[in-house]
Amino acid sequence: MALYEHIYMARQDISAQQVEALTEQFKKVVAGLGGSVEKTEYWGVKSLAYRIKKNRKAHFSLFNINAPHAAIAEMERQMGLSEDVLRFMTIRVEALEEGPSAMMRKRDDDGERGDRRGPRGDRPDRGDRGDRPPRPRREDSANEGGF
């Protein structure tokens, strides 16, 4: 059997429980046709780069699947019929990724980095700059209107 990574986006106005129900429904389709879903990840609601079917946000979910092509084709057919699924993409891979996906690692990294950063991000404190003399006025630009 072939190995696949599959991501789908569901409408923003359904609840996380409904997204989990969709995930279970699609897992049953794959299992019914002789495949197995090795890993599922719910990435949460994320903003989209552009509107898709009048939605600006979507629920994202990832599957790692070990299944024959017929199971993937049937799952994609049912996703296309579902009004709750905005988009989906399936990619055949050589090996399934172990551990959390890049999106889950990114979320963990953001939490750790947020504690180190100060109020202005990564900029160092420049300290007190002290009193500076006034800037010299250029007479030639004042007479010409500044151009």
N, C-alpha and C positions, 0 to 999 in steps of 0.2 A: 504494500500500500504506500501511497505517496504522503508526504508531509506538507502541511499548509499552515500559513499564518493568515488569519481572516480578521478583518476589522469592520465593524458596522457602526453607523451613526443613527441614533433614534431621535425623534422629535423632542424638543425641549419641554413641551407642555405635558408629557407623561411623567409619572413618578419613577423613582429608582426601583420600586417594587415591580412596576410594570416592565421595566427594562430587564430585571432579573427573570420575570416570567417569559419574556421573549427569548432570553438566553437559554432557558430550560427547554423551551419549545424547539429551538434550533438544535440543541444538543440531542434531543430525542430523535429528530430527523436523521442526524448523522449516525447515531447509534442504531437506528432501525435499518439502515442500509449497510451495516457492517463496519462502521468506522468508530472512532473514539475521539473525544475531545480531551486532550491531555491537560490543558490549562485554560482557565478563563480569567480575565482581568477586567474589572469595571474601572474606567479612568475618570468617571464623573462627567459633569457638564462643562463643556469648553466652548469658548467663542469660536465662531467660524470666520475665515478670512473674507468670505462673501456670502450673501444670502443664498440659501438652497431651499427651494419650495417655500419661500416666505419665512424662513427660520434663520435667526442670527446666532443661535446656540444649539448644541446637540449633546446628547449622552453618547459617550464613546465606549465601546467594548471590544476586547481582543479575544480571539480563540487561537489556540495551538491545536491543530487537528491532524490525526493520523487516520486517513480514510481513502477509499477508492474515489475516482473522479465522479462516479454516478451520485454518491452521497453529497459531494460538494455542489454538483449541478442542481440537485433537488433542493438543497438548502438555499442556494442563490435564487432559484425560481420562486420559492416561498417568500424570501425577503423582498423580491421585486413586487410581489402581490400585496405585501403588508403596507398599509398606509402609515404605520409608525416608523418604518425604516426609511431614512432619507437617502443614504448612500451606503455601499459596501464595497470591499475590495478583498480579493483572495490572491495570495501569492504562494507559489510552490517554492519550498526551501529544501536545501540539502539536509539540514539538521534543525531540530527545534531548539529554541533558545532556552537555556537552563536559568532558573532563578527569575527575578522580576524583569520585566521588559524595560526598555530605555525610558519610556514615559513614567513608569513607577520609580525608577532610579532618579529621574529628574526631580520628581516631587519630593523624594527624600533629600536630595542635595539642596533644594531650595529651602527646606526647613533648617538645615544645618547652617547654611550661608547667612540666613536671615539674622541669626544671633550674633554673628561677628560684625556685621555692618553697622555703622553709626547712622546718625540722622541724615547725612549727605552721601550715603553709599560708601564707595571705596576711596573717596577723596581724603587725603590726609589733612589734619588740622594745620592751617597756615599760620596760626597764632595772630597776635596783635600786630598790625602793620604799622602802628605808630602814626605820628603826624607826618604828613607828606607836604612838601611845598606845593603851592598852586602851580598849575600847568602854565607854561609860558604862552602868552597870547601872540598869535602870529598876525602881524599888521597887514600883510599883503592879502591874506584870505578874507579879512574883515571888510576891506574896501571893494573886493570883487564879488561879494555876495556868497562866498563860501564854496564856489565851484572851482 
